[in-house]
Amino acid sequence: MRIAMIGGGYVGLVSGACFAEFGVEVAVVEADAAKLAALRAGRMPIYEPGLEQLVADNVAAGRLSFGDDLAAAVAEAEAVFIAVGTPTRRGDGHADLSYVYAAVEQVARALRGPAVIVTKSTVPVGTGRRIAELVRQVRPELDFDVASNPEFLREGNAIGDFMRPDRVVIGCESPRAQEVLRRLYRPLNLIEVPIVFTAIETAELIKYAANAFLAMKVTFINEMADLCERVGADVHDVARGIGLDGRIGRKFLHPGPGFGGSCFPKDTLALMRIAQEAGAPSRLVEAVVAVNDARKAGMAARIVAACGGSVRGRTVAVLGLTFKPETDDMRDSPALPIVARLVEDGAQVRAFDPAGMEQARPLLPHGVTYCHDALDAAAGADALVVVTEWNEFRALAPARLRTAMRGSVLVDLRNVYDPVAMTQAGFSYHAIGRART
């Protein structure tokens, strides 16, 4: 079986490599010359554990290739996946579909025979219908089908999510499209993964609804953390107490500085706009967007307060810049407003992130010092802030960390440390949703 993947970004690259691992012949089309050169040289344009080896193995096996010749890639393909970016459109919060429609038009002109055009990108409800209309306008005689196959990949665990998913969602209406996609995912039958077939609009909405619901859980536990601080409760015990209820579940009940990344901020905003335009506004999603934006903006104020009301002239160490561990993704990271505010208030910021510092440099203010490791960042610092919960930060010995610093303020925005141990090491320890120690 042969497929084409239009777009060699995060979704396209991971999906293409994993399909190749299934035994499918995959041609990835990437228009960016620098990114294409890197892929051909075996250099990954993103940080994702296990991806470099997976790509190398499948390129060596002849199942995975990279190029910029779209016509050649789709010539013999049974399915063509659209995996280009759908960033938030400036001004109104909608998903920008210009890259999707441009790719579809190119595919329509290049196809030589019957094929299924599949959206892998996250697209608003109704996009599949618009794609079908566009293809018919460009090639009225073309025999094609349209399907929606949204991705549910967590950055840092994307390969596992693809190879061992909770479910696969496929929106299509023709028996041929269903047969092609069922064959494509046949290896998952061995582990009894549910394949959910729906209408195209339903599949498109499932993706947004899933991300919005998870974002709502994160926002809810963050609000409960604030309440815990006021009443003397422990948010971790609250999260465990409610998470053990099978109707609620334990995942995504981890308090922190607010969600970021490539999906939750973009998708909650897009769903909010979709619902408003459909005349069925989602007040819950609107609240999630507003509360999360306010939370990220307010995190720096916590740090300033912990430092006695001012950080001017002080050195603040920031551990973690990416929106989550095991990725180099800086999109909508809480570190962006936090570091910007600290610098604006006169702090000298020393930062370290295991994977994201190159991506962070153009996004953070000038004057930030980028360090070799966590202890280097902490050296001489008056205060230390944990923004991203990389495992190597968890492993730091409290006494060694305290010795490296000049001051004793530690603001743990991810609750990675034991409050008692940090207090015993001499820190003035500030956590999220926990009483002060």
C-alpha positions in Angstrom: 0.0 0.0 0.0 1.3 3.5 -0.9 0.2 6.8 0.6 1.4 10.4 0.4 1.7 12.7 3.4 1.6 16.4 2.5 3.5 18.2 5.2 6.6 17.1 7.1 5.9 18.9 10.3 5.1 17.4 13.6 1.9 15.6 12.6 3.0 14.6 9.1 6.4 13.4 10.1 5.3 11.3 13.1 2.3 9.9 11.2 4.3 9.2 8.1 7.1 7.4 10.0 4.5 5.3 12.0 2.5 4.3 8.9 5.9 3.2 7.4 6.5 1.1 10.5 3.1 -0.5 9.8 4.6 -1.6 6.4 3.1 1.1 4.3 5.1 2.9 1.6 5.0 6.6 2.6 6.1 9.6 0.5 6.3 12.7 2.7 6.1 16.0 0.8 7.8 19.0 2.4 7.9 22.4 0.6 10.4 24.0 3.0 13.8 23.5 1.5 15.8 23.7 4.8 13.4 21.3 6.5 13.5 18.9 3.6 17.3 19.0 3.5 17.4 18.2 7.2 15.0 15.3 6.8 17.0 13.8 3.9 20.1 14.1 6.1 18.4 12.3 8.9 18.1 15.4 11.2 14.8 15.8 12.8 13.3 19.3 12.7 11.4 18.6 16.0 12.4 17.0 19.3 10.4 13.9 19.8 11.8 10.8 21.7 12.4 7.9 19.4 11.5 9.7 16.2 15.0 9.9 14.7 15.6 6.2 15.0 12.1 5.3 13.7 12.7 7.6 10.6 16.1 6.2 10.0 14.9 2.6 10.2 12.1 3.1 7.7 14.2 5.2 5.3 16.7 2.4 5.3 14.0 -0.2 4.7 12.8 1.8 1.7 9.3 2.5 3.1 9.7 6.2 3.9 11.0 8.9 1.6 11.1 12.7 1.6 10.7 15.1 -1.3 9.2 18.2 -2.7 7.7 16.7 -5.9 4.0 16.5 -4.9 2.9 15.1 -8.3 5.4 12.2 -8.0 4.4 11.5 -4.4 0.6 11.2 -5.1 0.9 9.5 -8.5 0.3 5.9 -7.2 -1.1 6.8 -3.7 -4.3 5.2 -2.5 -4.6 7.9 0.2 -3.3 11.4 0.4 -3.1 12.9 3.9 -3.2 16.6 4.4 -1.0 17.3 7.4 -0.1 21.0 7.0 -0.4 23.7 9.6 -3.7 25.3 10.7 -2.5 28.1 12.9 -4.8 30.5 14.6 -5.9 33.2 12.2 -5.0 36.7 13.3 -7.9 38.8 14.5 -10.7 36.4 15.0 -9.3 33.2 16.5 -10.4 30.9 13.7 -8.1 28.2 12.3 -6.3 29.5 9.2 -7.1 27.0 6.5 -5.1 28.7 3.7 -2.4 26.0 3.8 -4.9 23.2 3.8 -6.8 24.5 0.7 -3.6 25.3 -1.1 -2.4 21.7 -0.6 -5.7 20.3 -1.6 -5.7 22.2 -4.8 -2.2 21.0 -5.7 -3.2 17.4 -4.9 -6.3 17.7 -7.0 -4.3 18.9 -10.0 -1.7 16.2 -9.5 -3.8 13.0 -9.0 -3.8 10.6 -11.8 -6.3 8.1 -10.5 -8.8 7.4 -7.7 -7.6 8.3 -4.3 -8.9 9.2 -0.8 -8.0 12.7 0.3 -7.7 12.6 4.1 -7.4 15.6 6.5 -4.9 14.8 9.3 -4.6 18.4 10.2 -7.0 19.7 12.8 -9.7 21.5 10.8 -13.1 23.1 11.7 -16.3 21.4 11.1 -17.3 21.7 7.5 -13.8 21.6 6.1 -14.2 18.2 4.5 -17.2 19.4 2.6 -15.4 22.4 1.4 -12.4 20.3 0.3 -14.8 18.1 -1.8 -16.2 21.2 -3.4 -12.7 22.6 -4.1 -11.6 19.3 -5.7 -14.7 19.2 -7.9 -14.0 22.7 -9.1 -10.4 22.0 -10.0 -11.0 18.5 -11.5 -14.6 17.8 -12.2 -13.8 14.4 -13.8 -11.6 13.2 -10.9 -12.7 10.0 -9.0 -12.0 10.8 -5.3 -13.3 10.5 -1.8 -12.7 12.8 1.2 -12.2 11.6 4.8 -11.3 13.0 8.2 -8.8 11.2 10.3 -7.8 13.5 13.2 -4.6 12.9 15.2 -4.5 12.5 19.0 -0.7 12.7 19.5 0.7 14.0 22.7 4.1 15.8 22.2 6.7 13.7 24.0 4.7 10.5 23.6 3.6 10.8 20.0 5.0 7.5 18.7 3.4 5.5 21.4 0.1 7.3 20.9 0.1 6.4 17.2 1.2 2.8 17.6 -1.0 2.1 20.6 -3.8 4.6 20.5 -6.9 4.6 22.6 -8.9 4.8 19.4 -8.7 5.8 15.8 -11.4 8.1 14.5 -12.3 8.1 10.8 -15.0 10.3 9.2 -16.0 9.1 5.8 -19.1 8.2 3.8 -18.0 6.0 0.9 -17.4 2.2 1.2 -14.1 2.7 -0.8 -12.7 5.3 1.6 -13.7 3.1 4.6 -12.0 0.1 3.0 -8.8 2.0 2.2 -8.5 3.4 5.7 -9.4 0.1 7.4 -6.6 -1.6 5.5 -4.2 1.2 6.4 -4.9 0.7 10.1 -5.1 -3.1 10.0 -2.0 -3.7 12.1 -3.9 -2.1 15.1 -6.4 -5.0 14.9 -3.8 -7.2 16.6 -4.1 -5.0 19.8 -7.8 -4.6 19.4 -7.8 -0.8 19.0 -11.3 0.6 18.5 -11.8 2.1 15.0 -14.6 4.6 15.2 -16.3 5.4 11.9 -18.4 8.5 11.7 -19.7 11.2 9.4 -17.0 13.6 8.3 -18.4 16.5 10.4 -18.5 14.3 13.5 -14.9 13.3 13.2 -13.9 16.9 12.7 -15.8 17.9 15.9 -14.4 15.0 17.9 -10.9 16.3 17.7 -11.9 19.8 19.0 -14.2 18.4 21.6 -11.6 16.0 23.0 -8.9 18.8 23.3 -11.4 21.2 24.8 -12.5 18.7 27.4 -9.0 17.9 28.5 -8.2 21.7 28.6 -11.2 22.1 30.8 -9.9 19.5 33.2 -6.6 21.3 33.5 -8.3 24.6 34.0 -10.6 23.1 36.6 -7.8 21.7 38.8 -5.9 25.0 38.5 -8.9 26.8 39.9 -9.2 24.2 42.6 -5.5 24.8 43.4 -6.2 28.5 44.0 -9.0 27.6 46.3 -6.9 25.1 48.2 -4.3 27.8 48.9 -7.0 30.0 50.4 -8.6 27.4 52.6 -5.6 25.3 53.6 -6.3 22.2 51.5 -3.9 20.2 49.4 -4.7 20.1 45.7 -2.9 16.8 45.1 -5.2 15.1 47.6 -8.2 16.8 46.0 -7.1 15.6 42.6 -6.6 12.0 43.8 -9.9 12.1 45.7 -11.8 13.0 42.6 -9.6 11.3 40.1 -10.3 7.9 41.6 -13.9 8.3 40.5 -14.1 6.3 37.3 -16.4 8.9 35.8 -13.8 11.6 36.2 -10.4 9.8 35.8 -7.0 10.8 37.1 -5.4 12.2 34.0 -5.0 15.9 33.3 -5.6 16.8 37.0 -2.2 18.2 37.6 -2.1 21.8 38.7 0.4 24.2 37.1 0.8 27.6 35.4 -1.7 27.0 32.7 -1.8 25.0 29.5 0.1 25.8 26.3 1.5 24.0 23.2 0.3 23.5 19.7 -3.1 22.1 20.4 -5.1 23.2 23.5 -4.8 27.0 23.1 -5.4 26.9 19.3 -8.2 24.3 19.4 -10.1 25.8 22.3 -10.1 29.2 20.7 -11.2 27.7 17.3 -14.0 25.6 18.9 -15.2 28.8 20.7 -15.5 30.6 17.4 -17.1 27.6 15.6 -19.7 27.4 18.3 -20.4 31.1 18.3 -20.9 31.2 14.5 -23.1 28.1 14.6 -25.4 29.8 17.1 -24.6 27.4 19.9 -22.0 29.2 22.0 -20.0 27.1 24.4 -19.8 29.1 27.6 -17.6 26.5 29.2 -15.0 26.7 26.5 -15.1 30.5 26.5 -14.4 30.4 30.2 -11.5 27.9 29.8 -9.9 30.2 27.3 -10.2 33.3 29.5 -9.2 31.6 32.7 -6.1 30.0 31.2 -4.9 33.2 29.6 -5.3 35.0 32.9 -3.5 32.3 34.7 -0.4 32.3 32.5 -0.3 36.1 32.7 -0.6 36.1 36.5 2.1 33.5 37.2 4.9 36.2 37.2 3.0 38.1 39.9 3.3 35.0 42.2 7.0 35.0 41.7 7.3 38.7 42.4 5.3 38.3 45.6 7.4 35.4 46.7 10.5 37.6 46.3 9.0 40.2 48.7 7.2 42.3 46.1 10.1 43.2 43.8 12.6 41.4 41.6 14.4 44.5 40.4 18.1 43.9 40.5 17.7 40.3 41.5 18.8 37.1 39.7 16.0 34.7 38.9 16.7 31.2 37.7 14.1 29.7 35.4 14.1 25.9 34.9 12.1 24.8 31.9 10.9 26.9 29.0 8.9 24.5 26.8 5.2 24.1 27.4 5.8 20.6 28.7 8.7 18.1 29.0 10.0 15.9 26.3 9.4 18.5 23.5 11.1 21.6 22.2 7.8 23.2 21.5 7.5 26.8 22.8 4.1 27.6 21.4 2.0 29.4 24.0 4.4 28.2 26.8 3.7 29.7 30.2 7.4 30.6 30.2 6.9 33.3 27.6 4.8 35.7 29.7 6.6 34.7 32.9 10.1 35.5 31.6 8.9 38.7 29.8 7.3 40.0 33.0 10.4 39.2 35.1 12.7 41.0 32.7 10.3 43.9 32.4 10.3 44.2 36.2 14.1 44.4 36.3 15.2 40.8 37.0 18.3 39.2 35.6 17.0 35.9 34.2 19.2 32.8 33.9 17.3 30.0 32.1 17.8 26.4 31.2 15.7 23.9 29.2 17.0 20.5 28.1 15.5 20.8 24.6 13.9 24.2 23.9 16.5 26.9 24.3 17.2 27.5 20.6 13.4 27.8 20.0 13.1 30.1 23.0 15.8 32.6 22.0 13.8 34.5 19.4 10.7 34.5 21.6 12.1 35.7 24.9 13.5 39.2 25.7 17.1 40.1 25.0 19.3 39.9 28.0 18.2 36.4 29.2 21.2 34.2 30.0 20.9 30.7 28.6 22.8 28.2 30.8 24.4 24.8 30.4 22.3 22.9 33.0 20.0 23.5 35.9 22.8 24.0 38.5 24.4 26.5 36.2 21.2 28.4 36.0 20.8 28.3 39.8 24.3 29.6 40.4 24.1 32.8 42.4 20.4 33.1 41.9 18.2 35.0 44.5 15.2 32.9 43.4 14.5 29.8 41.4 11.3 29.0 39.4 10.3 25.7 38.0 8.2 26.2 34.9 8.4 22.9 33.1 8.6 19.5 34.9 11.5 17.8 33.2 12.6 14.7 35.0 16.1 15.9 35.4 14.8 18.8 37.6 13.1 16.3 39.8 16.4 14.5 40.4 18.2 17.6 41.7 19.4 17.2 45.2 17.8 19.9 47.4 21.0 20.6 49.3 23.1 20.9 46.2 20.5 23.3 44.6 20.4 25.4 47.8 24.2 25.6 47.9 24.4 26.8 44.3 21.9 29.7 45.0 22.5 33.0 46.8 18.9 33.3 47.9 16.4 30.8 49.2 13.2 31.5 47.3 11.9 28.5 45.3 8.7 28.9 43.3 7.6 25.5 42.1 4.9 26.0 39.5 4.7 22.3 38.8 4.9 20.9 42.3 7.8 18.6 41.4 9.5 18.8 44.8 8.5 17.5 48.3 7.7 20.6 50.4 9.2 19.1 53.6 12.5 18.2 51.9 12.8 21.6 50.3 12.0 23.4 53.6 14.6 21.2 55.5 17.1 22.2 52.8 16.6 25.8 53.7 14.3 27.0 51.0 11.4 29.4 51.3 9.2 27.0 49.2 6.2 28.2 47.3 4.0 25.6 45.4 0.7 25.5 43.6 -2.4 24.5 45.6 -0.5 23.7 48.7 -0.1 25.4 52.1 3.2 27.3 52.5 6.0 25.5 54.3 
